[in-house]
């Protein structure tokens, strides 16, 4: 049975976090206003058709806005943080897969230092027998970055075949010897979750994470009712039709749309509920989803800039320059990002469909998205630290690399 909160919140009427004034959250309203200018400059420069931004602090949101439209034509629907569905791409790694591992870790059903073969006996050939769950989370397993399943299966084979190909992937180096960001490793981790939970990854995370948090628009393989609200990600791809509400990542598509590394769709408002839960030490509105000690463990930097599944803020990229060393988050290739700074009780969500080609067939320069995301993170952080001086100009003002 779904929690009462999830029954009260629906796709048509999603639950919202409390809306706070910046002053009541200890933030500068005038500084937060700069977010509008920065994101609108990105839209005006055709860096993306539109974007949804949510900034929250402590117990609620201080800014929740949509900018631009879902698609390039001006007649396209306006972006809404509550309704517009974005392909999260690699945010799936933390919102779904890592969170699922956290739930299983709480229940003592998975050990971080156990070999993967304990849960997936076929993952035991040669050095693969030594790969641990921790090494998958830290991207130190020795598995390659990707598998190119779409090419290997020619889009005609089954998800079961794609799964077999993924599990048979050879290591590129010894486990623990180096760090390489790996979609394959997160897919294997997703298979581990399914083996332990005895159900598919999408069903497990819906039942144990999304439903308790009333994240009613967070889903793999969205149905027709939700696809109409989705921001498109590609106009002319290898599949011969525009992608709107269909996973962009080719390997995730080959796996049936449900994968450990990509495939999840969500709204900015749903992700705000997720971020608020993590800021609350694993609980939201009195309902505990993950133990506070587990949140602390998984989000603590443990291997280079990596935590367990999560990335941490190295400064200068999508988390900006001013978040604390304990800040953690992730990005997605389609144009998505989520950053949480526990020291300030702050989270910043930026969702955009940067990858969607312009009407001229060109993909917008990545510099536009990169600058806007970093600026929004810095604006939010400086709004919470009013004693710190603002820069004389923002990255979006300089527009370096914004023109081809």
Order of alpha helices (4+ residues) and beta strands (2+ residues): alpha-beta-alpha-alpha-beta-beta-beta-alpha-alpha-alpha-alpha-alpha-alpha-beta-alpha-alpha-beta-alpha-beta-beta-alpha-beta-beta-beta-beta-alpha-alpha
